[in-house]
């Protein structure tokens, strides 16, 4: 690949996204060493959270702005007053590790063949998250959320024709660098060093 910006449209840059086969969403206690590229192996503290439902990983950014107008009503500036980045994901496996993300570490135990879950207001844990993704033509994408706080759980439907799982909303907290998320994506326009 050339080290130059493309001057024409490229189908190589258009892609759907998938999780890496065998494990694609991981979490670890906050403060765990985070990868800063797509090649560094994950710290052993990262545990796989299992399958994600067909709805995938849905990331959103909500921003509020304050429009500043002059005496004629013309817009002079639009200052951001509030920014919240979050993701919604339905963890499909019912196991202690996924339940801890939903209900909090201290509310979930797995001992002597029995998982016990306590539902209470102390259920908003903060973890680091990493997603291992693949784009078209095997192009890799690693998404790193240094501080993801479980904030909301959707309804749980228990029925023979439904996935027995709740959608979890994870709010991205700001890290010491002032960032909420890092994306590392293999380029189609520059070559690795």
N, C-alpha and C positions, 0 to 999 in steps of 0.2 A: 504494500500500500504506500502511496505517496504521502508525504507530510505536507499536504496542501488542502485548503478548503475547497470542496467541490463547487463547481460552477453550474451544475445541472442537477435536476431531480434524480434521485436514485432509489430504485425499488429495494435495494439492500437495506435501506434505513426504515422501511415500512414492515411492521411485524406485530403479531400477537405475542403474548408472553405466556410461558409455562413455568412450572416449578421443576427443578432438577429431579430426575427420577431417583427414588430412594430416600429423599428427605429434602425439603425445601424451606421449611420455616423452623427457626431455632430461637431459643431464648436462654438468657443467663442472668444471674443476679447483677444488679446495677453495679458499675465499677469494674466489671470484667473487662480485660483487654479486648479492644475492638479491632477488627481488621480495617486497614486503610487502602485496600486494593481488592482485586478479584482473585488473587493467587494465594494469599496468606491463609494457611489452615486456621480454622476456628479454634479458639481456646477450648480445652476439654470441658470447661464449665457450661458451654452451650449444649443444650439438650434439644433433640428434635421434638416438635410438638405434634407430628403426625400429619395425616391427611387434612386438607382444607376442602370445604365443600365446593361444588361446581360454581358457586357465586364468586369464587376467587378472593383476592385481596383488594379491597376497594379503598383507595386513599383519597382524602379530600382536604382542601384548604378553605377555611372560612375566614374572610377578612372583612372588617368594617372600616369604612373610611369617613372622614369628615371633610366635606367639600367646603372650601373657603372661597367665597365669592366677593367681588367688589360691590360698590354701591349701585352698579348697574345690573347686578345679578350675573355677571360674567365670571366663569370659573377661573380663579387665579392659581389654585393649588388643590390637591386632593391628598390629604395626609392620612396614612394608615393609623387607626386607633386601636385595633385589636386584630390579632392573627392567631388562629388555632388550626393546627394540622393534625389530622387523625386518620385512622384506618379502621375499617370494619372487616372482620374475618370470622368465619364459622369454622371452628376447629372440630373436625368430624370424629376424632377418636375420643372415647370416654376412658380416660386414664388419669392417674394422679397429677402428672405434669401439666396436662391441659386444664384440669380443674383448678390447679393452683393459680393459673393466670386469670381465671374467672372469679375465684372466690378468696384468693389470698393464701400465701404460704402457710400461715398459722391456722388456717381453717380447713386444711386438707391433710389427712394422714393416710398412709397405705401400709398397714401392718397386719401380719398374720392372715394374708389373703383377703382383707377387707379394706375397701376405700371408704373413709368417713369424711363427709363434707358438712361443714357448718355454714349456714346462711346467716349473715349479719351485716351490719354497716361497716365493718372493718375488712372490706373486700376490694380495695383499690390498690393492688400492689404495683410497684414500678420495676420493670425488667428491661434489659437490653434485648433487642430483637435483630435477627439477620434473616433475610430472605435470599435464597439461592435460586436465580431465575435463568431461563434460556429464551433467547429471541430466535428469529428465523436464522437458518444456516448455522446453528450451534453457537451463535454469538452470546456471550455470557453477560449477566447483569447481577450485581450484588447490591442489595438495599440494606443499609445499616441504620437502625433507630437506637441511639445511645440510651435514651430514657423514654420508655413507653409505659404509660400508666393506664391500667385497666379502668375504664370509667363507666361503661354501661353494658348491661346484658339485655338482649332482646327476649321475647317470649320463647318458651320451650313448649313445643308440641310433641306429645307422645302418642304416636299412632303407627299402625303397621305400614303405612305408605309414606311416612315422613322420616327424614333423617333426625335422629334423636340428638339434637345439639342446639345451642344458643349462639346467635351472632354476638360477637364481642367487639366493642368499640375500644380502641387503644388510642389515647391522646398522646401526642408527641410533646414531651417537655423540652425546654431549651437547655442545651448542654453548656459547658463552660466556655465554648467557642462561640456561643450565640446561635447555634444551629439546632434544628430539630431532626434532621435526617441527612444521610449521605448516600448518594447513588454512585456506583462504580460500574461503568458500562464499556464493553469492548468497542473501540472506535472502528468505523469503516473508512476513515479518512486519514488516520495517522498510524504509523507502525510502532510496536513496542520497542523500548530501548534494548 
